[in-house]
Amino acid sequence: MSRLLTKDDVVGIFPPVPTPFNADESLDIGALRADLQKLLNIPGLTGLCLGGTTGEGYALTPQELQTIIGVAVEESNGKLPIMAGVIATTTADATLRAKLAGEAGAGAVMLTPPMYQSPRDDDLFGYFNDVYEASGMPYIVYNVLPHLPILLPLMTRLAETPGLIGTKESVGGNLDLLGDMIQTLGDKISVTWAHDWQFFMGAAMGASGSVSGLASTFPRLMVAMFNAIQENNVHLAREIHYILYQIPKYISMRNWVGGNKYVINLTGRPVGKCRRPFGEPVGEQAANLKRAVDQAMAWERANLGVDLAA
């Protein structure tokens, strides 16, 4: 069994990994292994997360999640820790996914609140705690649901329990909430930031890292920006921010996952298309993304000396 993660492990740039599919929408394990090897060879990454939003965890069966976690653990071979996304609508389903991920070697899970309805805070507290107690898997809260944000009072309650090791502050939160989380809970849990178009600001405020889509599309640039902020090189961090920020802006116009895969494919990492009904960008969205990606790749080649497509 892999070592279970603590808050000190969920720091830095910890990319989510896309899930490649064959033409018949079955898992493309060969393409997944190839993409994992490219990511594992990027200096400065601190871990990998499979089965989150970027990994289309909402479209995977529990057994498929277990499969891709096992592949990632095998490919990583201890080089980087592996975290599993758990996206479910019931405690039973979330618990099954967490257990299977743990059996496959994941060190923690990224646990999304139940997606479809809006439970009371007491019920949400029970959801997170019940999944932890039944599976034994430490977790970070994936604060991604605008209709069901996990706000400071509930996060504070969860931080008093043994299972919570961090939070991924995404579109369920904002910079104000991020600041409150860092000031109130930063010594107890890892407070990461996943508003991609505002990563510069969140990291400068003290976010401990990112498990975000942009970390998957341009991991080297995200490592460079995060490191520049840690080194108080505001000029460089701000320059990278402006190179990157249009990409998540255009992706978020429609179908985040399809846009993310489209961008990753453009950078030379073939990860295929999404499971239906989610397609890839077309028209103006696709043209804007292509232009922004070309700009970011050119900057990366000129300043970091790497060629993503190589």
DABEL-V242170 format. One record per residue. N is the residue number from 1. RES is the residue in one small letter. SS is DSSP state (alpha for helix, beta for strand, coil for the rest). PHI is phi in whole degrees, -180 to 180 (none if undefined). OMEGA is omega in radians with two decimals (* if undefined). Layout:
N_RES_SS_PHI_OMEGA + N_RES_SS_PHI_OMEGA
//
This chain:
1_m_coil_none_3.13 + 2_s_coil_-69_3.07 + 3_r_coil_-65_3.09 + 4_l_coil_-77_-3.04 + 5_l_coil_-82_3.03 + 6_t_coil_-120_-3.14 + 7_k_coil_-61_-3.11 + 8_d_coil_-74_3.10 + 9_d_coil_-88_-3.05 + 10_v_coil_-96_-3.09 + 11_v_coil_-141_3.09 + 12_g_beta_69_-3.09 + 13_i_beta_-96_-2.96 + 14_f_beta_-125_-2.91 + 15_p_beta_-67_2.87 + 16_p_beta_-77_-3.04 + 17_v_beta_-110_3.07 + 18_p_coil_-70_3.09 + 19_t_coil_-104_3.12 + 20_p_coil_-77_3.09 + 21_f_beta_-126_3.00 + 22_n_coil_-76_-3.13 + 23_a_coil_-60_3.12 + 24_d_coil_-89_3.10 + 25_e_coil_73_2.97 + 26_s_coil_-78_3.13 + 27_l_beta_-62_3.06 + 28_d_coil_-99_-3.03 + 29_i_alpha_-67_3.12 + 30_g_alpha_-62_3.12 + 31_a_alpha_-67_3.10 + 32_l_alpha_-63_3.13 + 33_r_alpha_-61_-3.13 + 34_a_alpha_-64_3.14 + 35_d_alpha_-69_3.10 + 36_l_alpha_-60_-3.14 + 37_q_alpha_-65_3.08 + 38_k_alpha_-64_3.14 + 39_l_alpha_-67_-3.11 + 40_l_alpha_-66_3.14 + 41_n_coil_-95_3.10 + 42_i_coil_-91_-3.13 + 43_p_coil_-65_2.99 + 44_g_coil_95_3.09 + 45_l_beta_-72_-3.05 + 46_t_beta_-113_-3.14 + 47_g_beta_175_3.11 + 48_l_beta_-136_3.12 + 49_c_beta_-118_3.13 + 50_l_beta_-115_3.07 + 51_g_coil_83_3.00 + 52_g_coil_-83_3.12 + 53_t_coil_-63_3.11 + 54_t_coil_-58_3.13 + 55_g_coil_-88_3.12 + 56_e_coil_56_-3.14 + 57_g_alpha_-60_3.09 + 58_y_alpha_-66_-3.09 + 59_a_alpha_-105_-3.11 + 60_l_coil_-100_2.96 + 61_t_coil_-75_3.06 + 62_p_alpha_-56_-3.13 + 63_q_alpha_-70_3.08 + 64_e_alpha_-67_3.06 + 65_l_alpha_-60_3.12 + 66_q_alpha_-59_-3.12 + 67_t_alpha_-62_-3.07 + 68_i_alpha_-70_3.04 + 69_i_alpha_-64_3.12 + 70_g_alpha_-60_3.10 + 71_v_alpha_-63_-3.13 + 72_a_alpha_-64_3.12 + 73_v_alpha_-63_3.14 + 74_e_alpha_-65_-3.11 + 75_e_alpha_-69_-3.13 + 76_s_alpha_-68_3.09 + 77_n_coil_52_3.09 + 78_g_coil_87_-3.11 + 79_k_coil_-68_3.11 + 80_l_coil_-134_3.06 + 81_p_beta_-70_-3.11 + 82_i_beta_-118_3.08 + 83_m_beta_-117_-3.11 + 84_a_beta_-112_3.00 + 85_g_beta_-77_3.07 + 86_v_beta_-123_-3.12 + 87_i_coil_-121_-3.02 + 88_a_coil_-149_3.11 + 89_t_coil_-116_3.13 + 90_t_coil_-135_3.09 + 91_t_alpha_-62_-3.11 + 92_a_alpha_-63_-3.13 + 93_d_alpha_-67_3.12 + 94_a_alpha_-63_3.13 + 95_t_alpha_-65_3.11 + 96_l_alpha_-59_-3.12 + 97_r_alpha_-63_3.13 + 98_a_alpha_-64_3.13 + 99_k_alpha_-63_-3.12 + 100_l_alpha_-64_3.10 + 101_a_alpha_-63_3.10 + 102_g_alpha_-64_3.11 + 103_e_alpha_-63_-3.14 + 104_a_alpha_-82_3.06 + 105_g_coil_115_3.08 + 106_a_coil_-64_3.14 + 107_g_coil_-97_3.13 + 108_a_beta_-168_3.05 + 109_v_beta_-125_3.02 + 110_m_beta_-103_-2.89 + 111_l_beta_-103_3.12 + 112_t_beta_-83_3.00 + 113_p_coil_-58_3.11 + 114_p_coil_-54_-2.87 + 115_m_coil_-78_-2.82 + 116_y_coil_-92_-3.13 + 117_q_coil_-118_-3.06 + 118_s_coil_-123_3.12 + 119_p_coil_-68_3.00 + 120_r_coil_-69_-3.13 + 121_d_alpha_-58_3.13 + 122_d_alpha_-62_3.12 + 123_d_alpha_-70_3.08 + 124_l_alpha_-66_3.07 + 125_f_alpha_-57_3.10 + 126_g_alpha_-63_-3.14 + 127_y_alpha_-58_-3.10 + 128_f_alpha_-63_-3.08 + 129_n_alpha_-70_3.13 + 130_d_alpha_-65_3.12 + 131_v_alpha_-62_3.12 + 132_y_alpha_-63_-3.06 + 133_e_alpha_-65_-3.12 + 134_a_alpha_-79_-3.06 + 135_s_alpha_-103_-3.06 + 136_g_coil_76_-3.07 + 137_m_coil_-97_3.01 + 138_p_coil_-60_-3.02 + 139_y_beta_-144_2.87 + 140_i_beta_-111_3.07 + 141_v_beta_-77_3.05 + 142_y_beta_-95_-3.02 + 143_n_beta_-86_-2.94 + 144_v_coil_-116_-3.00 + 145_l_coil_-97_3.14 + 146_p_coil_-60_-3.13 + 147_h_coil_-84_-3.10 + 148_l_coil_-144_-3.13 + 149_p_coil_-71_3.04 + 150_i_coil_-92_-3.03 + 151_l_coil_-90_-2.99 + 152_l_alpha_-57_-3.12 + 153_p_alpha_-59_3.14 + 154_l_alpha_-71_3.13 + 155_m_alpha_-63_3.11 + 156_t_alpha_-65_3.08 + 157_r_alpha_-62_-3.12 + 158_l_alpha_-65_-3.12 + 159_a_alpha_-67_3.09 + 160_e_coil_-85_3.12 + 161_t_coil_-98_-3.05 + 162_p_coil_-75_-3.01 + 163_g_coil_-81_-3.03 + 164_l_beta_-78_3.10 + 165_i_beta_-117_-3.12 + 166_g_beta_-176_3.05 + 167_t_beta_-138_3.00 + 168_k_beta_-105_-3.12 + 169_e_beta_-78_-3.09 + 170_s_coil_-119_-3.02 + 171_v_coil_-72_2.94 + 172_g_coil_-78_-3.10 + 173_g_coil_-125_3.11 + 174_n_coil_-157_-3.08 + 175_l_alpha_-64_3.09 + 176_d_alpha_-61_3.13 + 177_l_alpha_-65_3.10 + 178_l_alpha_-57_3.12 + 179_g_alpha_-60_3.10 + 180_d_alpha_-63_-3.14 + 181_m_alpha_-63_-3.11 + 182_i_alpha_-63_-3.08 + 183_q_alpha_-68_-3.04 + 184_t_alpha_-90_-2.97 + 185_l_alpha_-123_-3.04 + 186_g_coil_-61_3.09 + 187_d_coil_-88_-3.09 + 188_k_coil_-109_-3.11 + 189_i_coil_-136_3.06 + 190_s_beta_-84_-3.12 + 191_v_beta_-104_3.14 + 192_t_beta_-99_-2.98 + 193_w_beta_-131_-3.05 + 194_a_coil_-130_2.91 + 195_h_coil_-80_-2.94 + 196_d_alpha_-57_-3.08 + 197_w_alpha_-75_3.07 + 198_q_alpha_-124_-3.07 + 199_f_alpha_-63_3.12 + 200_f_alpha_-53_-3.10 + 201_m_alpha_-66_-3.12 + 202_g_alpha_-65_3.12 + 203_a_alpha_-67_3.11 + 204_a_alpha_-65_3.10 + 205_m_alpha_-76_3.10 + 206_g_coil_119_3.05 + 207_a_coil_-57_-3.01 + 208_s_coil_-82_3.14 + 209_g_beta_160_-3.09 + 210_s_beta_-151_2.97 + 211_v_coil_-117_-2.90 + 212_s_coil_-129_-3.14 + 213_g_alpha_-58_-3.14 + 214_l_alpha_-67_3.04 + 215_a_alpha_-67_3.09 + 216_s_alpha_-86_-3.09 + 217_t_alpha_-77_-3.14 + 218_f_coil_-133_-3.05 + 219_p_alpha_-63_-3.11 + 220_r_alpha_-65_3.14 + 221_l_alpha_-68_3.10 + 222_m_alpha_-67_3.06 + 223_v_alpha_-61_-3.12 + 224_a_alpha_-63_3.14 + 225_m_alpha_-68_-3.13 + 226_f_alpha_-62_3.14 + 227_n_alpha_-64_3.12 + 228_a_alpha_-62_3.11 + 229_i_alpha_-67_3.12 + 230_q_alpha_-62_-3.12 + 231_e_coil_-94_-3.13 + 232_n_coil_60_3.06 + 233_n_coil_-92_-3.05 + 234_v_alpha_-63_-3.10 + 235_h_alpha_-60_-3.13 + 236_l_alpha_-66_-3.13 + 237_a_alpha_-60_-3.14 + 238_r_alpha_-67_3.11 + 239_e_alpha_-62_3.12 + 240_i_alpha_-66_3.08 + 241_h_alpha_-54_-3.09 + 242_y_alpha_-74_3.02 + 243_i_alpha_-70_-2.98 + 244_l_alpha_-99_-2.82 + 245_y_alpha_-65_-3.13 + 246_q_alpha_-70_-3.10 + 247_i_alpha_-64_3.09 + 248_p_alpha_-66_3.09 + 249_k_alpha_-61_-3.14 + 250_y_alpha_-75_3.10 + 251_i_alpha_-60_-3.03 + 252_s_coil_-74_3.08 + 253_m_coil_-60_3.13 + 254_r_coil_-168_2.98 + 255_n_coil_59_-3.10 + 256_w_alpha_-53_-3.03 + 257_v_alpha_-69_3.10 + 258_g_alpha_-62_3.10 + 259_g_alpha_-66_3.13 + 260_n_alpha_-62_3.12 + 261_k_alpha_-64_3.11 + 262_y_alpha_-58_-3.14 + 263_v_alpha_-66_-3.14 + 264_i_alpha_-61_3.08 + 265_n_alpha_-61_3.13 + 266_l_alpha_-62_-3.11 + 267_t_coil_-80_3.09 + 268_g_coil_100_3.03 + 269_r_coil_-108_-3.06 + 270_p_coil_-74_-3.12 + 271_v_coil_-120_3.03 + 272_g_coil_73_-3.08 + 273_k_coil_-108_3.12 + 274_c_coil_-78_2.94 + 275_r_coil_-67_3.13 + 276_r_coil_-62_0.29 + 277_p_coil_-97_-3.02 + 278_f_coil_-93_-3.12 + 279_g_coil_-97_3.14 + 280_e_coil_-101_-3.12 + 281_p_coil_-61_3.09 + 282_v_coil_-136_2.99 + 283_g_alpha_59_-3.06 + 284_e_alpha_-63_3.13 + 285_q_alpha_-61_3.14 + 286_a_alpha_-65_-3.13 + 287_a_alpha_-65_3.12 + 288_n_alpha_-64_3.12 + 289_l_alpha_-65_3.14 + 290_k_alpha_-60_-3.13 + 291_r_alpha_-65_-3.14 + 292_a_alpha_-68_3.13 + 293_v_alpha_-67_3.11 + 294_d_alpha_-59_3.13 + 295_q_alpha_-64_-3.13 + 296_a_alpha_-67_3.13 + 297_m_alpha_-65_3.12 + 298_a_alpha_-65_3.12 + 299_w_alpha_-64_-3.12 + 300_e_alpha_-64_3.11 + 301_r_alpha_-62_-3.06 + 302_a_alpha_-72_-2.98 + 303_n_alpha_-109_3.13 + 304_l_alpha_-112_3.06 + 305_g_coil_68_3.13 + 306_v_coil_-127_3.08 + 307_d_coil_-121_-3.07 + 308_l_coil_-59_-3.05 + 309_a_coil_-81_-3.10 + 310_a_coil_-71_*
//
